[in-house]
Amino acid sequence: MNRHWNSYLNQSLSRREMLRVSSTGFGALAFAGLAAEGKDSPLSVKAPHFTPKAKRVIFLFMHGGPSQVDTYDWKPLLKRDHGKPLPFAKRKVVSAETFNLMQSPWSFKQYGQSGAWVSELFPETAKMVDDLCFIKSMWGSNSRHGGALLELHTGSDTFVRPAMGSWITYGLGTENQSMPGFVTICPTQSHGGANNFGSAFLPAPYAGTAIGSVGIAAKDARIPFISNRETPRDIQRMEIDYAQQINRKQLESTGPDRALEGRIESFELAFRMQSEAPELQTIDGESDATKKLYGIDDPMCEDFARQCLMARRLSEKGVRFVQVSHTYKWDQHADLKRDHAQNAREVDKPIAGLLQDLKARGLLKDTLVLWGGEFGRTPTAQAADGRDHNPEAFTMWMAGGGVKAGLSYGETDDYGYYSVVNKVHFHDLHATMLHLLGMDHLKLTYRYAGRDFRLTDVHGHVVKDIIA
């Protein structure tokens, strides 16, 4: 060990000093970890409540709110009545006034044996419709990005609550003890930021570990400080053991300390991750054919393609919940035709490539893929060429993981303004996702501040009709 480290071994250190010296290279991983030596890891695999249909989740998050009536919810009356007033009451103004009905700039066609309607925005994903389960009657409670993102990710638009990935890893653990159970690739830093992947009152190991962030190109996104070429692993182990000894002694004297317990656990996982994470973070070993399948050879979609390929690699290696984010691009209050077209171009081929790759590898059957944003858009125009936020109606889709393939579930009204048939709230989506993973959302609870909490709070119903 070096002289700087030895000088600290002979001192009585405060926790602040100890963490300052020992956590270099590991603090960034404090959202993931293993338990103290000699105990089971908090992320150890746990038995589900009943036989699951899915083992893992990949969430493809379209931040900003894609327009349902321009993507997957075909409304012929919207085209017929273009320029006319909406024939029923609008919801109250969200961002600014909306005007008359505006037809979609894109044509729709039916695809596959299921005959699902898809706009020309998604020609590659359209080829996969017989593997998709569309939920066309989604709705949420909040019309603002921040509240809606939190409701989608955590079940609450009002309070800081654990993210759905945290609840899932809390309930099931993870299949790879050398990796975090919950990873988010290039997550947003706005509209709730880290609260969208934090563990809140759940123990720290269940929080999401970020790889990169918005503004960082996917090719440069890395878990920081994961490789240490200067210090041999046996010396690292000695350093960590000493730090852990002091931290545990501190716990004995102070009693429970969630922050310190989380850091103890993070050190252990950080050490173990050195053997697996660096290899998982590079796609150099992937074939040219696979890279082309995702669209990595296309500058327009290369960035999101890398995220999707990384999601497959992490899922294949046992990470329980992986999120990739197309951030923050789908909020078209104006310039809908230009920007929605570019957004779709960036994600369409990578999404189709991910589905094809998972299917070819036999992973789609027990991997639940979820696509969607925090709300939809109004069928009425805003500005010259835009649509306002609309939490009353939007489309999300699932694939694999025990859902009925080739199904379109639920309906909106004739213009796509309100969900009206078989409405599915975020709480219902969460309950259904947990069910597919073998968990009863009513039983997945955590006691905090004198009450039992759950992802769905006091709400939520499993949407049984979409389960295969």
HUSULMO-V133811 format. One record per backbone hydrogen bond with DSSP energy under -0.5 kcal/mol. NH is the residue of the N-H (numbers start at 1). CO is the residue of the C=O. If there is no record, write none. Layout:
nh->(NH;NH)
co->(CO;CO)
This chain:
nh->(6;7;8;8;9;10;11;13;18;19;20;21;22;23;26;27;29;30;32;34;39;44;46;49;50;53;54;55;56;57;58;59;60;60;61;61;62;62;63;63;65;68;70;71;72;73;74;78;79;80;81;82;83;84;95;99;101;102;109;111;115;115;116;118;119;120;122;123;126;127;127;128;129;131;132;133;134;134;135;136;136;138;139;140;148;149;150;151;152;153;154;155;155;156;161;163;164;167;168;169;170;171;172;173;174;175;176;177;179;183;184;185;186;186;193;195;196;197;202;206;207;208;209;210;211;212;212;214;216;217;220;221;221;224;226;232;236;237;238;239;240;241;242;243;244;245;246;247;248;249;250;251;252;253;254;255;261;262;263;264;265;266;267;268;269;270;271;272;273;274;274;275;276;277;278;280;281;282;286;291;292;293;294;295;296;298;299;301;302;305;306;307;308;309;310;311;312;313;314;315;316;317;318;319;321;322;323;324;325;326;327;329;329;330;332;333;336;339;340;341;341;342;343;344;345;346;347;348;351;352;353;354;355;356;357;358;359;360;361;362;363;364;366;367;368;368;369;369;370;371;372;376;378;381;382;386;387;388;390;393;394;396;397;398;399;400;401;403;404;405;406;406;407;407;409;409;411;413;416;419;420;421;424;426;429;430;431;432;433;434;435;436;437;438;439;441;443;444;445;446;448;448;451;453;457;459;464;466;467;468)
co->(2;3;4;5;5;6;8;11;14;15;16;17;18;19;23;23;26;27;29;265;36;41;172;438;438;436;436;366;366;320;368;322;58;370;59;324;60;372;61;326;62;66;67;68;68;68;72;75;75;76;77;79;101;81;96;381;84;379;118;116;111;112;111;109;71;107;119;120;122;123;124;125;126;128;129;398;132;407;396;134;409;394;424;391;144;145;146;147;148;149;150;150;151;150;159;198;153;163;164;165;166;167;168;169;43;318;318;175;176;321;209;323;184;211;190;192;193;194;199;203;204;197;182;208;184;210;222;187;213;215;217;217;218;222;223;230;232;233;234;235;236;237;238;239;240;241;242;243;244;245;246;247;248;249;250;251;257;258;259;260;261;262;263;264;265;266;267;268;269;270;271;272;273;273;273;276;277;279;283;287;288;289;290;291;291;295;297;298;298;301;302;303;304;305;306;307;308;309;310;311;312;313;315;314;181;57;183;59;185;61;325;63;326;63;330;331;385;335;336;336;337;338;339;340;341;342;343;344;347;348;349;350;351;352;353;354;355;356;357;359;358;358;363;364;56;366;367;399;58;397;60;390;388;100;386;382;332;380;376;390;138;135;371;133;369;131;364;400;466;403;129;132;132;404;134;407;421;418;413;392;411;411;137;139;425;426;427;428;429;430;431;432;433;435;434;439;440;440;443;453;446;451;448;446;454;456;462;463;464;402)
